[in-house]
């Protein structure tokens, strides 16, 4: 069981955290993640790179109650660290 603490929580933060936990749990495995979160899919498809390019300046606009930028940075790191 994992409990999120210390950040402003929202459903978007929980969805990002769930993907991060999957990537960590199966670091060396090929994964196919099924989800219905258009928010997370948008992040993975291009929004993370655009946010990084813009120095994470519009993070607050995309998260309902606060900018957990370290979580998004870590998600981008984990995605870049994967082979496929």
CORUR-V428075 format. One record per residue. N is the residue number from 1. SS is DSSP state (@ for helix, = for strand, . for the rest). PHI is phi in degrees with one decimal (999 if undefined). NEAR is the number of other C-alpha atoms within 12 Angstrom. Layout:
# CORUR-V428075
<<N:SS:PHI:NEAR> <N:SS:PHI:NEAR>>
This chain:
# CORUR-V428075
<<1:.:999:5> <2:.:-122.9:10> <3:.:-123.0:11> <4:.:-87.3:19> <5:.:-140.9:12> <6:.:82.6:11> <7:.:-130.1:18> <8:.:-72.3:19> <9:.:-97.9:21> <10:.:-154.4:19> <11:@:-63.2:20> <12:@:-64.6:30> <13:@:-63.3:34> <14:@:-63.6:26> <15:@:-66.1:27> <16:@:-64.6:36> <17:@:-60.9:29> <18:@:-63.0:25> <19:@:-67.0:33> <20:@:-59.2:28> <21:@:-63.7:23> <22:@:-63.6:23> <23:@:-63.6:28> <24:@:-72.1:20> <25:@:-68.5:14> <26:.:-122.8:16> <27:.:-60.7:19> <28:.:-105.7:14> <29:.:-108.9:14> <30:.:-77.2:13> <31:.:-118.6:17> <32:.:-125.6:11> <33:.:-99.9:18> <34:.:-100.9:13> <35:.:-152.9:15> <36:.:-113.9:11> <37:.:-88.2:19> <38:@:-66.1:17> <39:@:-62.0:23> <40:@:-68.0:30> <41:@:-60.7:19> <42:@:-63.8:19> <43:@:-61.3:28> <44:@:-67.4:27> <45:@:-71.0:15> <46:@:-169.7:16> <47:@:-65.2:25> <48:@:-60.1:34> <49:@:-65.1:22> <50:@:-66.7:20> <51:@:-64.8:25> <52:@:-63.7:22> <53:@:-58.1:14> <54:.:-90.6:12> <55:.:58.3:13> <56:.:61.5:24> <57:.:-66.7:17> <58:.:-105.0:20> <59:@:-58.1:29> <60:@:-60.2:18> <61:@:-64.0:15> <62:@:-99.1:26> <63:.:-118.4:28> <64:.:-65.4:18> <65:.:-131.9:16> <66:.:160.9:21> <67:.:-101.5:24> <68:.:-79.6:31> <69:@:-55.5:26> <70:@:-59.1:21> <71:@:-64.8:31> <72:@:-67.8:34> <73:@:-61.5:28> <74:@:-68.0:22> <75:@:-59.4:32> <76:@:-62.1:29> <77:@:-59.4:19> <78:@:-64.3:27> <79:@:-66.2:26> <80:@:-68.8:16> <81:@:-75.5:14> <82:.:-85.3:17> <83:.:-77.0:12> <84:.:-144.8:13>>
